Amino acid sequence: MYYEIFFKKFIETHTENSQVICIDGVVGVGKSTLGELITKEFGINMFQEPVIDNPLLDKFYYDKKRYSFPLQIFFLNKRFQMMLEALELNSCLMDRSIYGDIIFSKMLCMDNEMTKEEYDVYEELLETMLKLVKKPKLMIYLKSSVSSAMAKIKERGRAYELEVPTEYWESLNRHYEAYFEAYNLSDLLIFDMDTLNPRDNREDREYIFSEIRKKLKWFTKKGKKSQKALFLIKIKERYAYYVNQKYKINIPLFTKLVKYLF
């Protein structure tokens, strides 16, 4: 029920979608691997999850009560910064994003790893930041069983992740399922990563790429933008030129045209 309320508040204040594609799922599901394949196929930029050079992540896994709040604030701040950068681009992919940041904090609070007071501060800050961003264009959820995700975590070999008890991953998976059962901010694609292996199986890759194209209708194969996309870019460039030259233009008409093209 919580996530339904969360999405309802967000939708009430946001009517526009950005050109941002988001990919999300539990730890170890293969987001970064698939994300790199998608960016290569479609020729777009990717914002990586801020786990490299993260001064708190390994500490968190050894002492969740001490580091859950500062870690979530760290992630929230980084994801907000990346989202502001992403909104300036024609299109891009985000490996996790500010939209799903709430999952971890809510789970930590419900599992008594974060205090109610800390969570309230986090939630207020998140809601303030969300007022400054648009909805995503497409959300991709990589679904996985706990056993499959844990096998990939073991294969990856990050020492601090290997110390985490199974109960933590089970709780995280439940929250992801609840979140995406309620999700309604944008178009949503769900891929079962227990049965798909895009890294090693070409057919699985092509299936995923095909489903993305159906939703976006923005890209053709091999990363080439569609004629519609190229036309829109030219319109935006011409608009910027007129603004810089201080010509009078019909802004409402231009806005309607852009919305029609999307």
C-alpha positions in Angstrom: 0.0 0.0 0.0 2.9 2.4 0.8 4.2 2.4 -2.8 0.8 3.1 -4.2 0.6 6.2 -2.1 4.1 7.2 -3.0 3.4 7.0 -6.8 0.1 8.8 -6.4 1.7 11.8 -4.8 4.4 11.9 -7.5 1.9 11.7 -10.4 -0.3 14.4 -8.9 2.5 16.9 -9.3 4.1 15.6 -12.5 2.6 15.4 -16.0 5.6 15.4 -18.3 7.9 12.5 -19.1 11.6 12.9 -19.7 13.7 11.0 -22.3 15.4 9.0 -19.5 15.3 5.2 -19.6 15.8 3.6 -16.2 16.9 0.0 -15.4 16.4 -1.4 -12.0 16.4 -4.6 -10.0 17.9 -6.3 -7.0 21.6 -6.4 -6.3 23.4 -8.9 -8.6 20.6 -9.2 -11.2 22.7 -7.9 -14.1 21.7 -4.3 -14.4 25.1 -3.0 -15.4 25.8 -5.8 -17.8 22.5 -5.3 -19.6 22.8 -1.5 -19.4 26.1 -1.6 -21.2 24.6 -3.8 -23.9 21.6 -1.4 -24.3 23.8 1.7 -24.6 26.0 0.1 -27.2 23.0 -1.1 -29.2 21.1 2.2 -29.1 24.1 4.6 -29.0 23.1 6.5 -25.8 24.9 7.5 -22.7 24.7 5.5 -19.5 24.8 6.8 -15.9 26.4 4.1 -13.7 25.2 3.4 -10.2 27.5 5.2 -7.8 29.1 2.2 -6.1 32.7 2.9 -7.2 34.5 5.3 -4.9 31.6 5.0 -2.5 33.1 5.6 1.0 30.2 4.1 2.8 29.0 1.0 0.9 31.3 -1.6 2.3 30.9 -0.2 5.9 27.1 -0.4 5.5 27.1 -4.1 4.9 29.1 -4.7 8.1 27.1 -2.3 10.2 23.7 -1.4 8.8 22.3 0.4 11.8 25.3 2.8 11.8 25.6 3.5 8.1 22.1 3.0 6.6 21.1 6.6 6.9 24.3 8.3 5.6 24.6 5.7 2.8 21.0 6.4 1.6 21.6 10.1 1.7 24.8 9.6 -0.3 23.0 7.6 -2.9 20.1 10.0 -3.0 22.3 13.0 -3.6 24.3 11.3 -6.3 21.2 10.1 -8.1 19.7 13.5 -8.0 22.8 15.0 -9.5 22.8 12.4 -12.2 19.1 13.0 -13.0 19.6 16.7 -13.4 22.4 15.9 -15.9 20.3 13.3 -17.6 17.4 15.7 -18.2 19.7 17.8 -20.3 20.3 15.0 -22.8 18.0 13.9 -25.6 18.1 10.4 -24.2 20.1 8.3 -21.8 20.0 5.2 -19.6 20.3 5.2 -15.8 21.6 2.1 -13.8 19.1 2.6 -10.9 17.7 6.1 -10.4 16.1 8.5 -8.0 12.7 7.0 -8.8 13.5 3.7 -7.1 15.8 5.0 -4.4 12.9 4.8 -1.9 13.0 0.9 -2.0 16.1 0.5 0.0 15.3 3.2 2.6 11.8 1.8 3.2 13.1 -1.7 3.6 15.8 -0.6 6.0 13.2 1.3 8.1 10.8 -1.6 8.2 13.6 -4.0 9.1 14.7 -1.7 12.0 18.1 -0.9 10.4 17.1 2.8 10.1 15.2 4.8 12.7 11.8 6.3 12.0 13.2 9.8 12.5 16.0 9.1 10.0 13.6 7.7 7.5 11.3 10.8 7.8 14.2 13.1 7.1 15.2 11.0 4.1 11.6 10.9 2.7 11.1 14.6 3.1 14.4 15.3 1.2 13.4 12.8 -1.5 10.0 14.4 -2.1 11.6 17.8 -2.3 14.1 16.5 -5.0 11.4 14.7 -6.9 9.6 18.0 -7.4 12.5 19.1 -9.6 12.5 16.1 -12.0 10.3 14.6 -14.7 8.9 11.1 -14.9 11.1 8.6 -16.8 10.3 7.7 -20.4 10.6 4.0 -19.8 11.4 1.8 -16.7 13.0 -1.6 -17.2 12.7 -4.0 -14.2 15.0 -7.0 -14.1 13.1 -9.6 -12.1 15.0 -12.4 -10.4 14.7 -15.1 -7.8 16.8 -14.6 -4.6 18.9 -17.8 -5.4 19.7 -16.6 -8.9 20.8 -13.1 -7.7 22.9 -14.6 -4.9 24.7 -16.9 -7.4 25.6 -13.8 -9.5 26.7 -11.9 -6.3 29.0 -14.9 -5.5 30.3 -14.9 -9.1 31.0 -11.1 -8.9 33.0 -11.6 -5.7 32.6 -8.4 -3.8 33.7 -9.3 -0.3 31.3 -7.1 1.6 28.3 -8.5 -0.4 29.3 -12.1 0.4 29.0 -11.4 4.1 25.3 -10.3 3.8 22.8 -12.9 5.2 20.2 -14.4 2.9 17.4 -12.7 4.9 18.5 -9.3 3.6 18.3 -10.3 0.0 14.9 -11.9 0.5 13.6 -8.7 2.1 15.0 -6.6 -0.7 13.4 -8.9 -3.3 10.0 -8.6 -1.6 10.2 -4.8 -1.6 11.2 -4.8 -5.3 8.2 -6.9 -6.1 5.8 -4.7 -4.2 7.3 -1.5 -5.7 6.9 -2.7 -9.3 3.5 -4.2 -8.7 2.4 -0.6 -7.9 4.6 1.2 -10.4 2.7 3.5 -12.8 5.0 6.5 -13.6 5.8 5.4 -17.1 5.8 2.5 -19.5 7.3 -0.6 -17.8 9.1 -3.6 -19.2 9.7 -6.6 -17.0 12.3 -9.2 -17.9 12.7 -12.5 -16.0 16.5 -12.8 -15.6 16.1 -16.4 -14.3 15.3 -17.4 -17.9 17.1 -14.7 -19.9 20.9 -14.4 -20.4 21.6 -11.3 -22.6 25.3 -11.4 -21.8 25.9 -14.8 -23.5 22.8 -15.4 -25.5 22.2 -13.4 -28.7 18.6 -14.3 -29.0 17.9 -13.1 -25.5 19.6 -9.8 -26.3 17.7 -9.3 -29.5 14.4 -10.1 -27.7 15.1 -7.4 -25.1 16.2 -4.9 -27.7 13.0 -5.5 -29.7 10.8 -5.0 -26.7 12.5 -1.7 -25.9 12.1 -0.5 -29.5 8.3 -1.3 -29.3 8.0 0.9 -26.2 10.1 3.8 -27.3 9.5 4.0 -31.1 12.6 6.2 -31.0 15.5 4.2 -32.2 16.1 2.0 -35.2 18.7 -0.8 -35.1 22.3 -0.3 -34.4 21.8 2.9 -32.4 20.6 5.0 -35.4 17.9 7.5 -34.4 14.6 7.2 -36.3 13.6 9.9 -38.8 11.1 11.2 -36.2 13.9 11.6 -33.6 16.2 13.4 -36.1 13.4 15.7 -37.1 12.7 16.6 -33.5 16.3 17.3 -32.9 16.4 19.7 -35.9 13.3 21.5 -34.5 14.9 21.9 -31.1 18.1 23.3 -32.7 16.1 25.7 -34.8 14.1 26.8 -31.7 17.4 27.4 -29.8 18.7 29.5 -32.7 15.6 31.7 -32.8 15.7 32.2 -29.0 19.4 33.2 -29.2 18.7 35.6 -32.0 15.8 37.0 -30.0 13.3 36.4 -32.7 9.6 36.3 -31.8 8.2 32.7 -32.1 5.0 31.1 -31.2 6.0 29.2 -28.1 2.6 27.5 -27.4 2.5 26.2 -30.9 6.1 24.9 -30.6 5.2 23.2 -27.4 2.2 21.5 -28.9 4.3 20.3 -31.8 6.9 18.7 -29.5 4.2 17.0 -27.5 2.6 15.7 -30.7 5.9 14.3 -31.9 6.4 12.4 -28.7 
